[in-house]
Amino acid sequence: MPIIVNLDVMMAKRKMSLNELSEKVDLTLSNLSILKTGKAKAIRFSTLEAICKALDCQPADILEYVKEKD
């Protein structure tokens, strides 16, 4: 998939655990884990907004587009 999720990178930069982020954005650990590992097929804008607010970052800090090789 050409969309890379860098949630773990931003969490490390902010020194925030998955448990702490889960509490701040009101998402279950399992849903955040699915997003963090890149297994999620979609993300709601409200969820992305809450994550960006909690981590004090921009959506581009979390999501990255990488062109697929032919």
MDTraj code that builds the backbone (N, CA, C; nanometers):
import mdtraj as md
import numpy as np

residues = "MET PRO ILE ILE VAL ASN LEU ASP VAL MET MET ALA LYS ARG LYS MET SER LEU ASN GLU LEU SER GLU LYS VAL ASP LEU THR LEU SER ASN LEU SER ILE LEU LYS THR GLY LYS ALA LYS ALA ILE ARG PHE SER THR LEU GLU ALA ILE CYS LYS ALA LEU ASP CYS GLN PRO ALA ASP ILE LEU GLU TYR VAL LYS GLU LYS ASP".split()
xyz = np.array([
    [0.0846, -0.1184, 0.0000],
    [0.0000, 0.0000, 0.0000],
    [0.0885, 0.1239, 0.0000],
    [0.0587, 0.2201, -0.0845],
    [0.1456, 0.3374, -0.0953],
    [0.1299, 0.4404, 0.0177],
    [0.0367, 0.4207, 0.1095],
    [0.0228, 0.5123, 0.2227],
    [0.0926, 0.4501, 0.3432],
    [0.1916, 0.5204, 0.3966],
    [0.2672, 0.4744, 0.5120],
    [0.2190, 0.5521, 0.6342],
    [0.1947, 0.4810, 0.7437],
    [0.1508, 0.5433, 0.8690],
    [0.2721, 0.5549, 0.9608],
    [0.3074, 0.6769, 0.9953],
    [0.4226, 0.7046, 1.0815],
    [0.3799, 0.7424, 1.2232],
    [0.2721, 0.6831, 1.2696],
    [0.2209, 0.7156, 1.4024],
    [0.3229, 0.6815, 1.5098],
    [0.3900, 0.5684, 1.4968],
    [0.4883, 0.5285, 1.5972],
    [0.6051, 0.6264, 1.6050],
    [0.6419, 0.6850, 1.4906],
    [0.7504, 0.7834, 1.4875],
    [0.7103, 0.9082, 1.5653],
    [0.5893, 0.9576, 1.5403],
    [0.5427, 1.0780, 1.6103],
    [0.5240, 1.0518, 1.7595],
    [0.4758, 0.9324, 1.7933],
    [0.4600, 0.8979, 1.9351],
    [0.5955, 0.8968, 2.0045],
    [0.6969, 0.8439, 1.9377],
    [0.8314, 0.8404, 1.9949],
    [0.8871, 0.9816, 2.0112],
    [0.8643, 1.0675, 1.9105],
    [0.9123, 1.2056, 1.9181],
    [0.8483, 1.2801, 2.0347],
    [0.7222, 1.2492, 2.0610],
    [0.6492, 1.3162, 2.1697],
    [0.6588, 1.2402, 2.3021],
    [0.7318, 1.1280, 2.2998],
    [0.7487, 1.0428, 2.4185],
    [0.6131, 1.0060, 2.4798],
    [0.5234, 0.9599, 2.3922],
    [0.3884, 0.9242, 2.4355],
    [0.3645, 0.7757, 2.4088],
    [0.3107, 0.7081, 2.5065],
    [0.2819, 0.5652, 2.4921],
    [0.1487, 0.5453, 2.4209],
    [0.1277, 0.4234, 2.3745],
    [0.0014, 0.3895, 2.3089],
    [-0.1140, 0.4029, 2.4078],
    [-0.0918, 0.3650, 2.5321],
    [-0.1958, 0.3784, 2.6348],
    [-0.2346, 0.5243, 2.6559],
    [-0.1344, 0.6107, 2.6661],
    [-0.1604, 0.7533, 2.6876],
    [-0.2346, 0.8141, 2.5687],
    [-0.1908, 0.7816, 2.4475],
    [-0.2585, 0.8336, 2.3283],
    [-0.4008, 0.7815, 2.3210],
    [-0.4198, 0.6559, 2.3546],
    [-0.5526, 0.5951, 2.3543],
    [-0.6487, 0.6724, 2.4444],
    [-0.6017, 0.7093, 2.5624],
    [-0.6843, 0.7857, 2.6560],
    [-0.7144, 0.9256, 2.6032],
    [-0.6142, 0.9896, 2.5425],
    [-0.6314, 1.1270, 2.4947],
    [-0.7257, 1.1362, 2.3754],
    [-0.7247, 1.0366, 2.2871],
    [-0.8080, 1.0437, 2.1667],
    [-0.9349, 0.9593, 2.1788],
    [-0.9507, 0.8923, 2.2918],
    [-1.0696, 0.8113, 2.3190],
    [-1.0898, 0.7025, 2.2130],
    [-0.9817, 0.6280, 2.1855],
    [-0.9859, 0.5129, 2.0955],
    [-0.9343, 0.3917, 2.1718],
    [-0.9811, 0.2744, 2.1334],
    [-0.9331, 0.1533, 2.1989],
    [-0.7877, 0.1272, 2.1590],
    [-0.7179, 0.0549, 2.2448],
    [-0.5796, 0.0193, 2.2152],
    [-0.5707, -0.0627, 2.0877],
    [-0.6659, -0.1523, 2.0676],
    [-0.6612, -0.2372, 1.9485],
    [-0.6785, -0.1557, 1.8207],
    [-0.7689, -0.0577, 1.8208],
    [-0.7872, 0.0264, 1.7020],
    [-0.6645, 0.1121, 1.6745],
    [-0.6044, 0.1666, 1.7799],
    [-0.4829, 0.2452, 1.7611],
    [-0.3684, 0.1576, 1.7130],
    [-0.3613, 0.0376, 1.7634],
    [-0.2569, -0.0557, 1.7227],
    [-0.2698, -0.0916, 1.5745],
    [-0.3925, -0.1143, 1.5300],
    [-0.4180, -0.1438, 1.3884],
    [-0.3733, -0.0265, 1.3018],
    [-0.4020, 0.0940, 1.3458],
    [-0.3596, 0.2130, 1.2721],
    [-0.2078, 0.2258, 1.2733],
    [-0.1478, 0.2061, 1.3900],
    [-0.0030, 0.2210, 1.4054],
    [0.0757, 0.1225, 1.3192],
    [0.0239, 0.0021, 1.3053],
    [0.0953, -0.0997, 1.2275],
    [0.0681, -0.0887, 1.0774],
    [-0.0174, 0.0053, 1.0384],
    [-0.0454, 0.0251, 0.8966],
    [-0.1467, -0.0726, 0.8400],
    [-0.2180, -0.1442, 0.9255],
    [-0.3154, -0.2428, 0.8798],
    [-0.4550, -0.1832, 0.8589],
    [-0.4732, -0.0583, 0.8988],
    [-0.6032, 0.0070, 0.8841],
    [-0.6305, 0.0367, 0.7367],
    [-0.7549, 0.0217, 0.6962],
    [-0.7949, 0.0506, 0.5586],
    [-0.8460, 0.1933, 0.5439],
    [-0.8817, 0.2558, 0.6555],
    [-0.9364, 0.3917, 0.6516],
    [-0.9178, 0.4571, 0.7877],
    [-0.9287, 0.5894, 0.7898],
    [-0.9264, 0.6640, 0.9147],
    [-1.0233, 0.7805, 0.9010],
    [-1.1016, 0.8025, 1.0027],
    [-1.1951, 0.9156, 1.0018],
    [-1.1184, 1.0444, 1.0246],
    [-1.1670, 1.1504, 0.9626],
    [-1.1035, 1.2805, 0.9826],
    [-1.1092, 1.3214, 1.1288],
    [-1.2165, 1.2896, 1.1979],
    [-1.2275, 1.3250, 1.3397],
    [-1.1210, 1.2526, 1.4222],
    [-1.0908, 1.1279, 1.3853],
    [-0.9861, 1.0521, 1.4543],
    [-0.8497, 1.1120, 1.4235],
    [-0.8254, 1.1434, 1.2980],
    [-0.6993, 1.2048, 1.2575],
    [-0.6801, 1.3392, 1.3276],
    [-0.7872, 1.4159, 1.3363],
    [-0.7810, 1.5448, 1.4057],
    [-0.7458, 1.5261, 1.5531],
    [-0.8083, 1.4297, 1.6181],
    [-0.7820, 1.4047, 1.7599],
    [-0.6372, 1.3600, 1.7823],
    [-0.5861, 1.2763, 1.6933],
    [-0.4474, 1.2299, 1.7046],
    [-0.3514, 1.3470, 1.6848],
    [-0.3777, 1.4296, 1.5836],
    [-0.2922, 1.5455, 1.5578],
    [-0.2947, 1.6424, 1.6753],
    [-0.4099, 1.6607, 1.7345],
    [-0.4215, 1.7500, 1.8506],
    [-0.3423, 1.6941, 1.9680],
    [-0.3566, 1.5645, 1.9942],
    [-0.2879, 1.5012, 2.1071],
    [-0.1361, 1.5004, 2.0886],
    [-0.0903, 1.4835, 1.9649],
    [0.0536, 1.4765, 1.9372],
    [0.1124, 1.6100, 1.8929],
    [0.0272, 1.7123, 1.8815],
    [0.0692, 1.8450, 1.8374],
    [0.1481, 1.8354, 1.7066],
    [0.0803, 1.7815, 1.6051],
    [0.1451, 1.7622, 1.4753],
    [0.0451, 1.7843, 1.3622],
    [0.0913, 1.7709, 1.2415],
    [0.0090, 1.7843, 1.1219],
    [-0.0208, 1.6450, 1.0655],
    [-0.1296, 1.6291, 0.9884],
    [-0.1596, 1.4990, 0.9276],
    [-0.0423, 1.4438, 0.8458],
    [0.0325, 1.5312, 0.7795],
    [0.1462, 1.4859, 0.6994],
    [0.2587, 1.4296, 0.7853],
    [0.2593, 1.4607, 0.9138],
    [0.3582, 1.4022, 1.0041],
    [0.3256, 1.2559, 1.0326],
    [0.1997, 1.2183, 1.0146],
    [0.1534, 1.0830, 1.0453],
    [0.1366, 0.9992, 0.9196],
    [0.0844, 1.0601, 0.8133],
    [0.0573, 0.9870, 0.6897],
    [0.1529, 1.0304, 0.5798],
    [0.2053, 0.9335, 0.5076],
    [0.3023, 0.9612, 0.4011],
    [0.2669, 0.8791, 0.2778],
    [0.2716, 0.9424, 0.1627],
    [0.2461, 0.8734, 0.0357],
    [0.3792, 0.8346, -0.0257],
    [0.3919, 0.7068, -0.0581],
    [0.5124, 0.6569, -0.1249],
    [0.4686, 0.5897, -0.2540],
    [0.5221, 0.6373, -0.3641],
    [0.4841, 0.5843, -0.4951],
    [0.5276, 0.4375, -0.5054],
    [0.4356, 0.3535, -0.5540],
    [0.4665, 0.2122, -0.5724],
    [0.5603, 0.1944, -0.6896],
    [0.6509, 0.0973, -0.6768],
    [0.7430, 0.0671, -0.7853],
    [0.6754, -0.0230, -0.8855],
    [0.7068, -0.0042, -1.0124],
    [0.6449, -0.0837, -1.1198],
    [0.6882, -0.2266, -1.1167],
])
top = md.Topology()
chain = top.add_chain()
for i, resn in enumerate(residues, 1):
    res = top.add_residue(resn, chain, resSeq=i)
    for name in ("N", "CA", "C"):
        top.add_atom(name, md.element.get_by_symbol(name[0]), res)
traj = md.Trajectory(xyz[None], top)
